[in-house]
């Protein structure tokens, strides 16, 4: 398989949750944000924003929402925002109808832009010797995040990213076999034998990794997450609509 420095970086991603007591300097933060801005954007509408959470009290509240104490201490905390509010401002300033910004198509585009830009931050950080972890757990209480960050209509917090200097080196977690996620010309139903083999791979990984060992398979993980979810996550769709997204 072809390899180079970029491919090695992409194929060896590891989420980092323990960071050294060393802050990111302003130039590093600027570099990460510039990488985010250069990400592909649907129709060049650039429908995302990024909020850096630096206030200690705010970081404490995010630690409680995410249940991850590290979000309040070391590293830098970014929140990726799906943002059609700025484009609505431009439309209203020109006295144009902005109804399209609220529909499913443009709503999805804003979330796509925010997610792609977030991945650029992670990749850029890792290329600089930093570590990162994406925090979907900010959605444990999406409304509280909206309130804390004073987010206006047509904005929504997609996920957080903690970035810092790694203080751990986790084992590389095995992914699904490529044939389970890549198909040619049409979708293919999951293969039981392939999933059986992957279950054994994941069980071995969890049994032998350096920390937090446990007896778990991929199927067990998926079934558990189907059954258990923070209560307030069930409110996300109604919160999205209240913020002006997916109205039609």
C-alpha positions in Angstrom: 0.0 0.0 0.0 1.2 3.5 -0.9 2.4 5.5 2.1 3.8 8.9 2.9 3.8 11.2 5.9 0.3 12.4 5.4 -1.2 8.9 4.9 0.7 7.6 7.9 -0.8 10.5 10.0 -4.4 9.7 8.7 -4.1 5.9 9.2 -2.6 6.2 12.7 -5.1 8.5 14.3 -5.6 8.0 18.0 -7.9 10.0 20.3 -6.0 11.6 23.1 -7.7 12.3 26.4 -4.8 13.0 28.7 -2.8 16.2 28.0 0.4 17.7 29.5 0.1 20.8 31.6 1.1 23.0 28.6 -1.1 25.5 26.9 -1.3 26.1 23.2 0.3 29.4 22.2 -1.6 31.9 20.1 0.3 31.1 16.9 -0.6 27.4 17.2 -4.3 28.2 17.7 -4.2 30.5 14.7 -2.6 27.8 12.6 -5.3 25.3 13.5 -8.0 27.8 12.7 -6.5 28.6 9.4 -6.4 25.0 8.5 -10.1 24.8 9.4 -10.9 27.8 7.2 -9.2 26.2 4.2 -11.5 23.1 4.4 -13.9 22.4 1.5 -17.1 24.3 1.9 -20.5 23.5 0.3 -21.2 26.2 -2.3 -18.5 28.4 -0.7 -21.0 29.5 1.9 -18.6 28.8 4.7 -21.5 28.0 7.0 -19.6 27.2 10.2 -18.0 29.0 13.1 -15.5 28.0 15.8 -15.7 29.1 19.5 -12.6 28.8 21.7 -13.7 28.2 25.3 -11.0 29.8 27.6 -13.0 31.0 30.6 -12.3 28.7 33.5 -15.9 28.7 34.7 -17.2 27.9 31.2 -14.6 25.1 30.9 -15.9 23.7 34.3 -19.4 23.6 32.9 -18.3 21.8 29.8 -16.5 19.3 31.9 -19.8 18.6 33.7 -21.8 18.4 30.4 -19.3 16.0 28.7 -18.4 14.1 31.9 -14.7 14.5 30.9 -12.7 16.4 33.6 -9.8 17.0 31.1 -11.9 19.6 29.2 -11.5 22.0 32.1 -7.8 21.6 32.7 -5.1 21.0 30.0 -5.3 21.6 26.3 -7.5 23.9 24.3 -11.2 23.5 23.8 -12.8 24.3 20.5 -16.6 24.1 19.8 -17.6 23.6 16.2 -20.7 25.5 15.3 -23.1 24.9 12.3 -23.7 28.5 11.3 -26.3 29.8 8.9 -26.9 32.9 11.1 -24.1 34.8 9.4 -25.6 34.1 5.9 -29.1 35.0 7.1 -27.6 38.4 8.3 -26.2 38.9 4.8 -29.5 38.0 3.2 -31.6 40.2 5.5 -29.1 43.1 5.0 -29.8 42.9 1.3 -33.6 42.6 1.9 -33.6 39.1 0.4 -35.8 36.1 1.4 -33.7 33.8 3.6 -36.2 30.9 3.9 -33.9 28.5 2.1 -31.3 28.7 4.9 -33.8 26.9 7.2 -34.5 23.9 5.0 -33.1 20.4 5.2 -30.6 20.9 2.4 -29.0 24.0 3.8 -29.2 22.7 7.3 -27.2 19.5 6.4 -24.7 21.7 4.5 -23.9 23.7 7.6 -23.4 20.6 9.7 -21.2 19.1 6.9 -19.1 22.3 6.8 -18.6 22.3 10.6 -17.7 18.6 10.7 -15.2 18.8 7.8 -13.6 21.9 9.4 -13.3 20.1 12.7 -11.6 17.1 11.1 -9.1 19.6 9.6 -8.3 20.9 13.0 -7.6 17.4 14.3 -5.4 16.5 11.4 -3.5 19.7 11.5 -3.0 19.3 15.3 -1.6 15.8 14.9 0.7 17.0 12.1 2.2 19.4 14.7 2.8 16.7 17.2 -0.3 17.6 19.2 -3.1 15.2 20.2 -6.9 15.7 20.0 -10.2 14.1 20.7 -13.6 15.0 19.2 -16.3 15.5 21.9 -19.7 14.6 20.7 -20.6 14.5 24.4 -21.3 18.3 24.4 -24.7 17.2 23.1 -25.4 15.6 26.4 -27.1 18.9 27.0 -27.3 20.8 23.7 -29.6 23.5 25.1 -27.2 24.3 27.9 -24.4 24.6 25.4 -26.5 27.0 23.3 -27.3 29.1 26.4 -23.7 29.1 27.7 -22.3 30.2 24.3 -25.1 32.7 23.6 -25.8 31.0 20.2 -28.4 32.8 18.1 -31.0 31.2 15.8 -29.6 29.2 12.9 -26.5 28.1 14.8 -26.0 24.8 16.6 -23.0 23.2 18.5 -22.0 20.1 16.4 -19.1 18.8 18.6 -16.2 20.0 20.7 -12.5 19.3 20.1 -9.9 19.1 22.9 -6.4 19.7 21.6 -3.1 19.6 23.6 0.2 18.1 24.1 -0.3 14.3 24.5 0.4 12.7 27.9 -0.5 9.2 26.8 0.1 6.9 23.8 -3.0 4.7 23.4 -3.0 1.5 21.4 -4.3 1.8 17.8 -7.9 0.7 17.8 -8.8 -1.7 15.0 -11.4 -0.5 12.5 -14.0 -2.5 10.7 -12.6 -4.5 7.7 -12.6 -2.4 4.6 -15.0 -4.7 2.8 -17.6 -3.8 5.5 -17.6 -0.1 4.7 -16.6 0.1 1.0 -18.8 -1.3 -1.7 -18.8 -1.1 -5.5 -21.8 0.2 -7.4 -24.4 -0.8 -4.8 -24.9 -1.2 -1.0 -24.1 -4.7 0.4 -25.7 -6.2 3.4 -23.5 -6.8 6.5 -21.7 -10.2 6.5 -22.1 -12.2 9.7 -18.8 -14.1 9.4 -16.9 -10.8 8.9 -18.6 -9.3 11.9 -17.8 -12.5 13.9 -14.1 -12.1 13.1 -14.2 -8.4 13.9 -15.8 -9.1 17.2 -12.9 -11.3 18.1 -10.4 -8.6 17.0 -12.1 -6.0 19.2 -12.3 -8.4 22.2 -8.5 -9.1 21.9 -7.8 -5.3 21.6 -9.8 -4.5 24.8 -8.3 -7.4 26.6 -4.6 -6.6 25.8 -4.5 -2.8 25.6 -2.5 -0.8 28.1 -5.3 0.7 30.2 -9.1 0.3 30.8 -9.1 -3.3 29.8 -12.5 -5.0 29.4 -14.3 -8.0 27.8 -16.3 -6.4 25.0 -17.0 -7.0 21.3 -18.1 -4.5 18.6 -21.6 -5.9 18.6 -21.9 -5.5 22.4 -20.7 -1.9 22.0 -23.3 -1.1 19.3 -26.2 -2.7 21.2 -25.3 -0.9 24.4 -25.3 2.4 22.6 -28.6 1.6 21.1 -30.1 1.2 24.5 -28.4 3.8 26.6 -28.3 7.6 25.9 -28.2 10.7 28.1 -31.8 11.7 28.6 -31.4 15.2 27.1 -30.1 13.8 23.8 -33.7 12.8 23.0 -34.5 16.5 22.8 -31.9 17.3 20.1 -34.3 17.3 17.1 -36.7 19.7 18.8 -33.8 21.9 19.8 -32.5 21.9 16.2 -35.9 23.0 15.0 -36.2 25.7 17.7 -32.8 27.0 16.4 -34.3 27.3 13.0 -32.9 24.2 11.3 -34.7 21.5 9.3 -37.9 23.6 9.1 -39.0 22.1 5.8 
